[in-house]
């Protein structure tokens, strides 16, 4: 028994996956293909994808937002969890990375659920607000360049409905956020957002120590 979160060694992590992971074959194929990509570290962990899909199902979400697509693993988890009429607005800047994503979305039969917008995400989020889509999203996932995390969060908070959920990835940043000697731009940006959210009364908050840390911010009604 323990009064704090367990650290997972390789043996325990593999056990966790063996008794809980229900990864569809198409997702396994995408994850394995991405593992050989030079930027493979940008992909979320499979247990995190499954957890996010469960959150979407628990909420009964039908419209979601993703900031940072990469090869589409997280968006595919969410798309498969959405109902047939569900929709994801996915934001990225890379035609190269998202070409892989689109191939797998089509193979999984969810391509019609995902609207990919290739542009700087702050521009896309501002455009969604200009299109009067504020408070129309049930769920948002932020996993893009860390320097803009606060801007992504503030815009996402406007876009999700009261009772909607924002999930923010990499908030533990391999432990660097807790090391005062690490002061690079990305680490400082994550640290600043963590500090801000800890006292943000617009949300209910939990930082879940899954994968590289996942903040859950529920917009208060």
C-alpha positions in Angstrom: 0.0 0.0 0.0 1.1 3.5 -0.7 -0.1 7.0 0.2 1.5 8.5 -3.0 1.5 7.6 -6.7 3.7 4.6 -7.5 6.6 5.0 -9.9 6.4 2.4 -12.7 9.4 0.4 -13.5 9.5 -1.6 -16.7 8.0 -4.7 -15.2 5.1 -2.9 -13.6 4.5 -0.8 -16.7 4.3 -3.9 -18.9 1.9 -5.5 -16.4 -0.3 -2.4 -16.5 -0.5 -2.6 -20.3 -1.1 -6.4 -20.2 -4.1 -6.2 -18.0 -5.7 -2.9 -19.2 -4.7 -1.8 -22.7 -7.4 -2.5 -25.4 -5.7 -0.9 -28.4 -7.5 -1.6 -31.7 -5.3 -3.0 -34.4 -5.3 0.1 -36.5 -4.0 2.1 -33.6 -1.3 -0.5 -32.9 -0.1 -0.2 -36.5 0.0 3.6 -36.3 1.9 3.5 -33.1 4.4 1.0 -34.5 4.9 3.1 -37.6 5.4 6.2 -35.6 7.9 4.5 -33.3 10.4 4.5 -36.2 9.8 8.3 -36.9 12.7 10.7 -36.0 10.3 12.6 -33.8 8.7 9.5 -32.2 9.0 11.0 -28.7 6.1 13.4 -29.7 3.6 10.5 -29.7 1.5 10.0 -26.6 1.5 6.7 -24.7 -1.1 4.1 -25.6 -2.6 4.0 -22.1 -3.0 7.8 -22.3 -4.8 7.5 -25.6 -7.2 4.9 -24.1 -7.7 7.1 -21.0 -8.6 10.1 -23.2 -11.0 8.0 -25.2 -12.7 6.9 -22.0 -13.1 10.5 -20.9 -14.7 11.4 -24.2 -17.1 8.5 -23.8 -17.9 9.4 -20.2 -18.7 13.0 -21.2 -20.9 11.9 -24.1 -18.8 14.3 -26.2 -19.7 14.9 -29.8 -17.4 17.8 -30.8 -13.8 18.0 -29.8 -10.6 20.0 -30.5 -7.0 18.9 -30.9 -4.1 21.3 -30.8 -1.1 19.4 -32.2 -1.8 16.3 -34.4 1.6 14.8 -35.3 0.9 11.4 -36.9 -2.7 11.3 -35.6 -2.5 8.7 -32.8 -4.3 10.7 -30.2 -7.0 12.0 -32.6 -7.6 8.5 -33.8 -8.2 7.3 -30.3 -10.7 10.1 -29.8 -12.4 9.7 -33.2 -13.0 6.0 -32.6 -14.6 6.9 -29.2 -17.0 9.5 -30.7 -20.4 8.7 -32.0 -20.9 8.4 -35.8 -22.0 12.1 -36.0 -19.0 13.2 -33.8 -16.4 15.8 -35.1 -12.8 16.7 -34.3 -11.3 20.0 -35.4 -7.6 19.1 -35.5 -4.9 21.9 -35.7 -1.4 21.4 -37.0 1.2 23.1 -39.2 2.9 20.0 -40.7 1.7 18.6 -44.0 4.4 15.9 -43.7 3.3 14.6 -40.3 -0.4 14.8 -40.9 -0.1 13.0 -44.2 0.5 9.9 -42.1 -2.5 10.8 -39.8 -4.9 11.2 -42.7 -3.9 7.8 -44.1 -4.8 6.1 -40.8 -7.9 8.1 -40.3 -9.2 6.9 -43.7 -8.1 3.4 -43.0 -10.0 3.4 -39.7 -13.1 4.8 -41.3 -13.2 8.0 -39.3 -11.8 10.5 -41.9 -15.2 12.2 -42.2 -15.2 12.9 -38.5 -11.9 14.9 -38.6 -11.5 18.4 -40.0 -7.8 19.1 -40.3 -6.8 22.8 -40.3 -3.2 23.3 -41.4 -2.1 26.7 -40.0 -0.5 28.0 -36.8 -2.8 26.8 -34.1 -3.3 30.2 -32.5 -4.6 31.5 -35.8 -6.9 28.5 -36.1 -8.3 29.0 -32.6 -8.8 32.7 -33.2 -10.6 31.8 -36.4 -12.9 29.4 -34.6 -13.8 32.1 -32.2 -14.4 34.5 -35.1 -16.7 31.8 -36.5 -18.8 32.1 -33.3 -17.8 28.6 -32.2 -17.2 29.7 -28.6 -18.6 27.2 -26.0 -19.5 24.6 -28.6 -16.7 22.1 -27.9 -17.0 19.3 -25.3 -13.4 18.4 -25.1 -10.0 19.9 -26.1 -6.6 18.2 -26.1 -3.5 20.4 -26.2 -0.2 18.8 -27.2 1.8 21.2 -29.3 4.7 23.7 -29.0 5.1 24.5 -25.3 5.9 28.2 -25.7 2.3 28.8 -26.8 0.6 26.6 -24.2 -0.9 29.5 -22.3 -2.4 31.0 -25.5 -3.8 27.6 -26.5 -5.3 27.1 -23.0 -6.9 30.6 -22.9 -8.5 30.1 -26.3 -9.6 26.5 -25.6 -11.2 27.7 -22.4 -13.3 30.1 -24.5 -14.1 27.3 -27.1 -15.2 24.6 -24.7 -18.7 24.7 -23.2 -19.3 25.1 -19.4 -18.8 21.5 -18.1 -16.3 20.9 -21.0 -12.9 19.4 -20.4 -9.4 20.6 -21.5 -6.6 18.0 -21.4 -3.0 19.3 -21.5 -0.1 17.0 -22.2 3.5 16.9 -21.0 2.8 19.0 -17.9 5.4 17.0 -15.9 8.0 17.3 -18.8 10.1 14.3 -17.8 10.5 15.9 -14.3 12.2 19.0 -15.6 9.5 21.3 -14.3 10.5 20.4 -10.8 14.2 21.2 -11.4 14.9 24.9 -10.7 18.2 24.6 -12.6 16.2 24.0 -15.9 15.2 27.3 -17.3 14.8 26.8 -21.1 11.8 28.3 -22.8 9.7 25.2 -23.1 10.2 24.2 -19.5 9.5 27.7 -18.2 6.3 27.9 -20.3 5.0 24.6 -18.9 6.0 25.6 -15.3 4.2 29.0 -15.7 1.0 27.3 -17.0 1.0 24.8 -14.2 1.4 27.6 -11.7 -1.4 29.6 -13.3 -3.8 26.7 -13.4 -3.2 25.8 -9.8 -5.1 28.9 -8.8 -7.4 29.4 -11.8 -10.9 29.7 -10.3 -12.6 29.3 -13.7 -11.8 25.5 -13.7 -11.8 22.4 -11.6 -8.4 20.8 -11.8 -6.5 17.6 -11.6 -3.0 16.8 -12.8 -2.9 13.1 -13.6 0.6 11.4 -13.4 0.0 9.3 -16.6 2.7 9.2 -19.2 4.4 12.6 -19.1 1.7 14.2 -17.0 -1.8 15.1 -18.2 -3.7 18.1 -16.7 -7.4 17.9 -16.7 -9.2 21.3 -16.5 -13.0 21.2 -16.2 -14.6 24.5 -17.2 -16.9 25.5 -14.4 -20.6 26.1 -15.1 
